[in-house]
């Protein structure tokens, strides 16, 4: 199978229907208001293994020959495909070896091991893990399961489109994350076959925009790096098959930067109580930032996964709060005498900012007598509130060295 069709996706649906969950499609009222559309979220973060990847992985494994199964399987993955392959292999009683980047979130590594797979860590991004997996495959004769550039995998991911159109017949556009291109290729093939008027829009991390770069150049390119908090789509080179399908079926590709991804993760947690990983939030980031120009349409945003490391959650939330002006860190000087600190905090209190921490710094080579540096972390309302605080402090004789200046 090299040319993917709706029939292939429908066959995959029969294969995976008793294994994968039919995930919910829910309207996000907050996004609908922001974008002047009706925005629906396809919650693949609630899928088994926490990601859509189980669809394609299981479909591929189910279509292996007995000889291929006997040799065991090997895969490379940033984490989500790893879990899909590990679970699929376990359900079929076959050995699985997974090569993951050494930078893969610990939660994804642990989850993959919990399904019984042998995990090998190698390199910084998916492409490094891929090269190592091919090396091991040549040595062992195991069957390699590509995470995106495989017809059965693409067809399996395309089952998402069938579910979307069953739950919402009048779909105008579907927003899909892009890494190597497997999920958007499968969704685009199925959706366009059912309704050619549906607009398929891909969303990539700007730090890993290999598919957009390839489409723009008219040939597949390889990025020198793909460092992004959206680790699930940190791919330096798209697939050969997925590239051709994206060129044929995808209408547009937009990119979102790291801050925008972080803000989308926080938005979904705060507004809709939905936990997503960076790659799962990129389609929402595109809506929040106004990069989707549709109005008055029914738009489906695919939330591709929710396997986010708790430490990364903390970092993303902190980053997003700072960028939104809801967390403000600054350094200033106070009088080194009784009442010096209380005079500062009284000014902050007048503007209703919440003091999260105050650290005093006693030792410094350049510190003059009679003053003491302090670093203050505040909980604030927004950027305007921060500006009011800075103005108030400076008008009362305090110098304000902001967080951005500090780093």
C-alpha positions in Angstrom: 0.0 0.0 0.0 1.6 3.3 -1.1 -1.3 5.4 -2.1 -3.6 6.0 0.9 -7.4 6.1 0.2 -10.6 6.5 2.3 -11.0 2.8 1.9 -7.7 2.2 3.7 -8.8 4.4 6.5 -12.1 2.6 6.8 -10.3 -0.7 6.9 -8.1 0.6 9.7 -11.2 1.7 11.6 -12.4 -1.9 11.6 -9.0 -3.1 12.9 -8.7 -0.6 15.7 -12.3 -0.1 16.7 -12.2 -2.6 19.7 -8.8 -1.3 20.8 -8.8 2.5 20.6 -11.3 4.9 22.3 -13.6 7.0 20.3 -12.6 10.3 21.9 -14.9 13.1 22.7 -15.5 16.1 20.4 -16.4 19.1 22.6 -17.0 22.7 21.9 -14.6 25.1 23.5 -16.7 28.2 24.4 -13.7 30.3 25.2 -12.0 29.7 21.8 -15.3 30.2 20.0 -15.6 33.7 21.5 -11.9 34.5 20.8 -12.1 33.5 17.1 -15.7 34.3 16.1 -16.1 30.7 15.1 -17.5 27.6 16.7 -14.4 25.7 17.9 -14.5 22.1 18.8 -11.7 20.1 20.4 -11.0 16.5 19.4 -9.6 15.2 22.7 -7.0 12.6 21.7 -5.2 13.4 24.9 -7.8 11.2 26.5 -6.9 8.3 24.2 -5.3 5.1 25.4 -1.6 5.8 26.1 -2.5 9.5 26.2 -2.1 10.1 22.4 -3.5 9.4 19.0 -0.5 7.3 18.2 -2.0 4.0 19.3 -4.3 4.2 16.2 -1.6 4.0 13.6 0.8 1.8 15.7 -1.9 -0.9 16.3 -3.1 -0.9 12.7 0.5 -1.4 11.5 1.1 -4.2 14.0 -2.1 -5.9 13.1 -1.1 -6.0 9.5 2.3 -7.6 10.0 3.0 -11.1 8.8 3.5 -13.9 11.3 7.2 -13.9 10.3 7.5 -10.2 11.0 5.8 -10.5 14.3 8.1 -13.4 15.3 11.1 -11.2 14.7 9.8 -8.6 17.1 9.4 -4.9 16.4 11.6 -1.9 16.8 10.5 1.8 16.6 11.9 5.2 17.2 9.8 7.8 18.9 9.8 11.0 21.0 7.4 9.2 23.3 3.9 8.9 22.0 4.5 6.5 19.1 6.7 4.5 21.6 3.8 4.0 23.9 1.5 3.1 21.0 3.9 0.5 19.7 4.6 -0.9 23.2 1.0 -1.4 24.0 0.2 -2.8 20.5 3.1 -5.2 20.8 2.0 -6.3 24.3 -1.5 -7.0 23.1 -0.2 -9.1 20.2 2.3 -10.9 22.4 5.4 -9.8 20.5 8.7 -8.2 21.7 9.2 -4.5 21.3 12.3 -2.4 21.4 11.9 1.4 21.4 14.6 4.0 20.8 13.8 7.4 22.2 15.7 10.7 22.4 17.7 11.1 25.6 15.7 14.3 26.0 12.3 12.5 26.0 10.1 13.4 29.0 10.6 11.0 31.9 6.8 10.4 32.0 6.9 9.1 28.4 9.9 6.9 29.0 8.4 5.4 32.2 5.0 4.8 30.5 6.7 3.0 27.5 8.6 0.7 29.9 5.4 0.0 31.8 3.9 -1.6 28.7 6.8 -4.1 28.6 9.0 -2.6 25.9 12.8 -2.3 26.1 13.7 1.3 25.9 17.0 2.7 24.5 17.8 6.4 24.9 19.9 8.0 22.1 20.4 11.5 20.8 18.7 14.8 21.4 15.7 14.7 18.9 13.6 12.1 17.1 15.9 12.0 14.1 18.8 10.8 16.2 16.6 8.1 17.7 15.5 7.1 14.3 19.1 6.6 13.1 19.9 4.4 16.1 16.8 2.3 15.6 17.7 1.6 12.0 21.2 0.5 13.2 19.7 -1.9 15.7 17.1 -3.2 13.2 19.9 -4.1 10.8 21.7 -6.0 13.5 18.7 -7.9 14.9 16.3 -8.3 12.0 13.4 -6.9 14.0 10.6 -5.3 12.0 10.9 -1.5 12.0 7.7 0.5 12.7 8.0 4.0 11.3 6.1 6.6 13.4 4.6 8.5 10.5 6.0 7.5 7.1 4.0 4.3 6.7 0.7 3.6 4.9 -0.8 1.6 7.7 0.2 4.1 10.3 -1.2 7.0 8.2 -4.5 5.1 7.7 -4.7 4.4 11.4 -4.3 8.1 12.2 -6.9 8.9 9.6 -9.6 7.2 11.7 -9.7 10.4 13.7 -11.3 12.2 10.8 -14.1 9.5 10.5 -15.0 10.1 14.2 -15.0 13.8 13.8 -17.4 13.7 10.8 -19.6 11.2 12.6 -20.0 13.6 15.6 -20.1 16.9 13.6 -21.4 16.7 10.1 -20.9 20.3 9.2 -17.2 20.8 9.5 -15.5 23.7 7.7 -11.9 23.3 8.9 -9.7 20.9 10.8 -6.6 22.1 12.5 -3.9 19.4 12.9 -0.4 19.4 14.5 2.4 18.4 12.2 5.6 16.7 13.1 6.5 14.1 10.6 3.1 14.4 9.0 1.4 11.1 9.7 -1.7 12.4 11.6 -2.4 15.3 9.2 -1.9 13.1 6.1 -4.4 10.5 7.4 -6.9 13.0 8.5 -6.6 15.0 5.2 -7.0 11.9 3.0 -10.2 10.8 4.8 -11.8 14.2 5.4 -11.2 15.4 1.8 -12.6 12.1 0.4 -15.8 12.6 2.4 -16.1 16.3 1.9 -13.6 18.1 -0.5 -14.7 21.5 0.9 -13.3 20.8 4.3 -10.2 23.0 4.8 -7.2 21.2 6.4 -4.8 23.4 8.2 -1.5 22.1 9.6 0.2 23.7 12.6 4.0 23.3 13.3 6.3 24.6 16.0 8.3 27.4 14.4 11.5 25.8 15.8 10.7 22.6 14.0 8.9 23.6 10.8 10.3 21.0 8.6 7.1 20.2 6.7 6.3 23.9 6.0 9.9 24.5 4.9 9.7 21.5 2.6 6.4 22.5 1.0 7.7 26.1 0.6 10.9 24.9 -1.0 9.1 22.3 -3.2 11.3 19.5 -1.9 12.0 17.8 1.3 14.4 19.6 3.5 16.3 18.6 6.7 16.5 21.1 9.5 19.8 21.5 11.4 17.9 21.4 14.7 14.3 21.0 16.0 14.4 22.1 19.6 10.9 22.9 20.9 8.8 22.3 24.0 6.4 20.5 21.6 8.7 17.4 21.7 6.1 15.2 20.1 6.5 17.2 16.8 10.2 17.9 17.1 11.1 16.4 13.7 13.9 17.7 11.5 12.8 15.9 8.3 9.2 15.0 7.3 8.4 11.7 5.7 8.5 11.0 1.9 5.0 9.7 1.8 3.6 12.2 4.2 5.2 15.1 2.3 3.4 14.0 -0.9 0.1 13.7 0.8 0.4 17.0 2.6 1.2 18.7 -0.8 -1.9 17.1 -2.3 -4.4 17.5 0.5 -3.4 20.2 3.0 -4.6 23.7 2.3 -2.3 25.7 4.6 0.4 25.4 7.2 1.0 27.9 9.9 3.6 28.0 12.7 3.5 29.0 16.4 6.5 29.9 18.6 7.5 28.6 22.0 5.8 31.3 24.0 2.6 30.8 22.0 2.7 27.1 22.7 3.2 27.6 26.4 0.3 30.1 26.5 -1.9 27.6 24.8 -1.0 24.8 27.3 -1.9 27.2 30.1 -5.1 28.4 28.4 -6.4 24.8 28.1 -5.5 24.0 31.7 -7.0 27.2 33.1 -10.1 27.7 30.9 -11.1 24.1 30.1 -9.3 22.0 32.7 -7.6 20.0 29.9 -4.0 18.8 30.4 -2.1 18.7 27.1 1.5 18.4 26.0 3.2 21.1 23.9 2.5 19.3 20.6 -1.1 18.8 21.5 -1.6 22.5 22.1 -0.2 23.9 18.9 -3.6 23.9 17.0 -5.1 25.9 19.9 -2.1 28.3 19.9 -2.8 29.0 16.3 -6.3 30.1 17.2 -5.4 32.1 20.2 -2.8 34.1 18.3 -5.2 34.9 15.4 -3.2 32.9 12.8 -6.4 31.2 11.7 -8.4 33.7 9.6 -11.7 31.8 9.4 -14.8 33.5 10.8 -18.3 32.1 11.4 -17.1 28.6 10.7 -17.2 25.2 12.5 -13.6 24.5 13.3 -12.2 21.3 14.8 -8.9 21.6 16.7 -7.1 18.2 17.2 -5.6 17.9 20.6 -3.2 15.2 19.7 -1.8 14.2 23.1 -1.5 14.8 26.8 1.7 13.1 27.9 3.4 16.0 29.5 6.0 15.7 32.2 5.1 17.4 35.5 8.3 19.3 35.6 7.6 20.6 32.1 4.1 21.6 33.2 5.7 23.8 35.9 8.1 25.4 33.5 5.5 26.1 30.8 3.0 27.6 33.3 5.7 29.8 34.8 6.8 31.0 31.3 3.3 31.7 30.2 2.4 33.6 33.4 5.5 35.8 32.9 4.7 36.5 29.2 1.1 37.4 30.1 2.2 39.8 32.8 0.7 37.6 35.6 4.1 36.9 37.2 6.5 39.7 37.7 10.1 39.4 39.0 12.2 42.4 39.7 15.2 43.6 41.7 15.6 46.9 43.5 17.4 48.5 46.4 16.0 49.3 49.8 17.3 51.2 52.8 19.4 48.9 55.1 17.6 50.0 58.2 14.3 49.2 60.1 11.3 49.8 57.9 13.3 49.6 54.6 11.5 46.5 53.4 8.1 47.5 54.8 8.2 50.8 52.9 8.6 48.8 49.6 5.9 46.3 50.4 3.5 49.0 51.4 3.7 50.5 47.9 3.2 47.1 46.3 0.2 46.6 48.6 -1.4 49.8 47.5 -1.6 48.4 43.9 -3.1 45.0 45.0 -0.2 42.9 43.8 0.4 39.6 45.7 4.0 39.1 47.0 5.0 35.5 46.3 8.6 35.9 47.6 11.2 38.4 48.7 14.9 37.5 48.8 17.4 39.8 50.4 21.0 39.8 49.1 23.5 40.9 51.7 26.9 40.3 49.9 28.1 42.1 46.8 31.4 43.6 45.7 29.7 46.8 44.5 27.3 47.2 47.3 27.4 50.6 48.9 26.8 51.1 52.6 23.2 51.8 53.8 21.4 49.9 51.0 20.4 46.3 50.5 19.4 44.6 47.2 16.2 42.6 47.2 14.6 40.4 44.6 10.8 40.3 44.6 8.4 38.0 42.8 4.8 39.2 42.4 1.5 37.8 41.3 -0.1 40.4 39.0 -3.2 40.8 36.9 -1.7 41.6 33.5 1.0 43.7 31.7 -0.8 47.0 32.5 -0.8 46.1 36.1 3.0 45.4 35.9 3.5 48.8 34.2 1.6 50.6 37.0 3.7 48.9 39.7 7.0 49.9 37.9 5.8 53.5 37.6 4.7 53.6 41.2 8.0 52.3 42.5 10.2 54.5 40.2 8.2 57.6 41.2 9.0 56.8 44.8 12.7 56.6 44.1 13.2 52.9 43.6 15.2 51.6 40.6 13.5 48.6 39.0 15.6 46.0 37.3 13.1 43.7 35.6 13.1 39.9 35.1 14.1 40.4 31.4 17.0 42.6 32.4 18.1 40.0 35.0 18.4 37.2 32.4 
